[in-house]
Amino acid sequence: MTQRTQSAARRRERTPSAAPTGTARPDPLLFHLGYLIHDVSRMRRQLFDQEAKSLGITRSQWWVLGNLSRRGNDGIMQTDLARKLDVGKVTIGGIVDRLEVTGYVERRPDAADRRAKRIYITRAGHAVLARLTELGNRFNDRVCAGITDADMLASERALAQMKNNLKALLGPDVAGEADD
């Protein structure tokens, strides 16, 4: 029996018989897992925001800086960045405005269209990103205390597979935006 059929068999064994209305009840383990993922993510964001406050930067700003740092020297159009991060143009505009005021990013004219602006991370942006990465590493060490390497790898594999399943369900037009 393959791992997939074993997993499906285990789910069927755990799933109670159909509800009186004729609809199947959700798998309690998978139902609970969804709540755990949501709760861990929410609490992690809350605590990280408290930690990053000392650097005067928000999680959203870090998210933008991280994405810009992966672009190399190419920069990115603001509309493309908004689409990649799945936020509105106005939202990304406000975040970029605040990052520009602090000197962490700059807007430059696009080589092909002088009216359009590309966003680039600056040296100061790379420096604060390095500090945020150090802070993030220390934070993750505390959050993951007591979890063995084997459990961490198993969790990563499971979450990566869930992400792949979600990307497949979203389809290629949307899933491509979820890569990182």
C-alpha positions as CSV (number, residue, x, y, z in Angstrom):
1,M,0.0,0.0,0.0
2,T,1.4,3.4,-1.0
3,Q,1.8,6.2,1.5
4,R,-1.1,8.1,-0.1
5,T,-3.5,5.2,0.2
6,Q,-2.3,4.5,3.7
7,S,-3.1,8.2,4.6
8,A,-6.5,8.0,2.9
9,A,-7.3,4.8,4.8
10,R,-6.3,6.4,8.1
11,R,-8.5,9.4,7.3
12,R,-11.4,7.1,6.5
13,E,-10.9,5.2,9.8
14,R,-10.9,8.5,11.8
15,T,-13.8,10.0,10.0
16,P,-17.1,9.3,11.7
17,S,-19.9,7.9,9.5
18,A,-22.1,10.4,7.6
19,A,-24.0,12.9,9.7
20,P,-27.8,12.4,9.9
21,T,-28.3,15.0,7.2
22,G,-26.3,12.8,4.8
23,T,-23.3,15.1,4.7
24,A,-19.9,13.7,5.8
25,R,-18.4,15.1,8.9
26,P,-14.9,16.7,8.6
27,D,-11.9,14.7,9.6
28,P,-11.3,15.9,13.2
29,L,-7.5,15.7,12.9
30,L,-7.4,17.7,9.7
31,F,-10.0,20.2,11.1
32,H,-7.8,20.7,14.2
33,L,-4.7,21.0,12.1
34,G,-6.2,24.0,10.3
35,Y,-6.9,25.7,13.5
36,L,-3.4,25.1,14.8
37,I,-1.8,26.5,11.7
38,H,-4.0,29.6,11.9
39,D,-3.4,30.1,15.6
40,V,0.4,29.6,15.4
41,S,0.6,32.0,12.5
42,R,-1.5,34.6,14.3
43,M,0.4,34.4,17.6
44,R,3.7,34.3,15.7
45,R,2.8,37.5,13.8
46,Q,1.7,39.2,17.1
47,L,4.9,38.4,18.9
48,F,7.2,39.2,15.9
49,D,5.6,42.6,15.6
50,Q,6.5,43.3,19.2
51,E,10.1,42.2,18.6
52,A,10.5,44.2,15.4
53,K,9.1,47.4,16.9
54,S,12.5,48.1,18.3
55,L,13.8,48.5,14.8
56,G,11.0,50.8,13.8
57,I,9.8,48.5,11.0
58,T,6.6,46.6,10.4
59,R,6.2,43.0,9.3
60,S,4.7,44.3,6.0
61,Q,7.7,46.5,5.4
62,W,10.0,43.5,6.1
63,W,8.0,41.5,3.6
64,V,8.5,44.1,0.9
65,L,12.3,44.5,1.7
66,G,12.7,40.7,1.6
67,N,11.0,40.5,-1.8
68,L,13.1,43.4,-3.1
69,S,16.3,41.9,-1.9
70,R,15.6,38.7,-4.0
71,R,15.3,40.8,-7.1
72,G,19.0,41.6,-7.3
73,N,19.7,44.8,-9.2
74,D,16.6,44.6,-11.4
75,G,14.1,46.3,-9.1
76,I,10.4,45.7,-9.6
77,M,7.4,47.8,-10.8
78,Q,5.1,48.7,-8.0
79,T,2.1,47.1,-9.6
80,D,4.1,43.8,-10.1
81,L,5.2,43.9,-6.4
82,A,1.5,44.4,-5.3
83,R,0.4,41.5,-7.4
84,K,3.3,39.3,-6.1
85,L,2.5,40.1,-2.5
86,D,-1.3,39.8,-3.1
87,V,-2.0,43.3,-1.8
88,G,-3.7,46.3,-3.4
89,K,-1.8,49.0,-5.3
90,V,-2.8,51.6,-2.7
91,T,-1.6,49.4,0.1
92,I,1.8,48.7,-1.5
93,G,2.1,52.4,-2.4
94,G,1.8,53.4,1.3
95,I,4.3,50.7,2.4
96,V,6.8,51.8,-0.3
97,D,6.3,55.5,0.6
98,R,7.2,54.8,4.3
99,L,10.2,52.7,3.2
100,E,11.3,55.5,0.9
101,V,11.1,58.1,3.6
102,T,13.4,56.0,5.9
103,G,15.8,55.5,3.0
104,Y,15.3,51.7,2.8
105,V,14.0,51.8,-0.8
106,E,14.1,54.1,-3.8
107,R,12.0,54.6,-6.9
108,R,13.9,55.0,-10.2
109,P,12.5,55.5,-13.7
110,D,12.1,52.3,-15.7
111,A,14.6,52.0,-18.6
112,A,11.9,51.1,-21.1
113,D,9.2,53.5,-19.9
114,R,10.5,56.7,-18.2
115,R,7.0,57.5,-16.8
116,A,7.0,54.2,-14.9
117,K,9.0,53.7,-11.7
118,R,10.9,50.7,-10.5
119,I,11.4,50.1,-6.8
120,Y,14.9,49.1,-5.5
121,I,16.2,48.2,-2.1
122,T,19.0,50.5,-0.9
123,R,22.2,49.8,1.2
124,A,20.3,51.0,4.3
125,G,17.4,48.6,3.3
126,H,19.9,45.7,3.1
127,A,21.4,46.7,6.5
128,V,18.0,46.8,8.3
129,L,17.0,43.5,6.5
130,A,20.2,41.9,7.9
131,R,19.2,43.1,11.4
132,L,15.7,41.8,10.9
133,T,17.0,38.4,9.8
134,E,19.1,38.2,13.0
135,L,16.1,39.1,15.0
136,G,14.0,36.6,13.1
137,N,16.6,33.8,13.7
138,R,16.6,34.5,17.5
139,F,12.8,34.7,17.5
140,N,12.5,31.4,15.6
141,D,14.9,29.7,18.0
142,R,12.6,30.6,20.9
143,V,9.4,29.7,19.0
144,C,10.8,26.3,18.0
145,A,12.4,25.5,21.4
146,G,11.8,21.8,22.3
147,I,11.1,20.7,18.7
148,T,13.5,18.1,17.5
149,D,15.3,18.4,14.2
150,A,13.4,15.3,12.9
151,D,10.0,16.8,13.9
152,M,11.0,20.1,12.3
153,L,11.9,18.4,9.0
154,A,8.7,16.4,9.1
155,S,6.7,19.6,9.8
156,E,8.5,21.3,6.9
157,R,7.8,18.5,4.5
158,A,4.1,18.3,5.5
159,L,3.6,22.1,5.2
160,A,5.5,22.2,1.9
161,Q,3.2,19.4,0.6
162,M,0.2,21.4,1.8
163,K,1.5,24.4,0.0
164,N,2.0,22.4,-3.2
165,N,-1.5,21.1,-2.9
166,L,-2.9,24.6,-2.4
167,K,-0.9,25.9,-5.4
168,A,-2.4,23.1,-7.6
169,L,-5.9,23.9,-6.4
170,L,-5.3,27.6,-7.1
171,G,-4.2,27.0,-10.6
172,P,-1.1,28.3,-12.5
173,D,-2.2,31.9,-12.8
174,V,-2.5,32.4,-9.0
175,A,-0.1,29.8,-7.8
176,G,2.9,31.4,-9.5
177,E,2.4,34.4,-7.3
178,A,2.7,32.2,-4.2
179,D,6.3,31.1,-5.0
180,D,9.1,32.2,-2.7
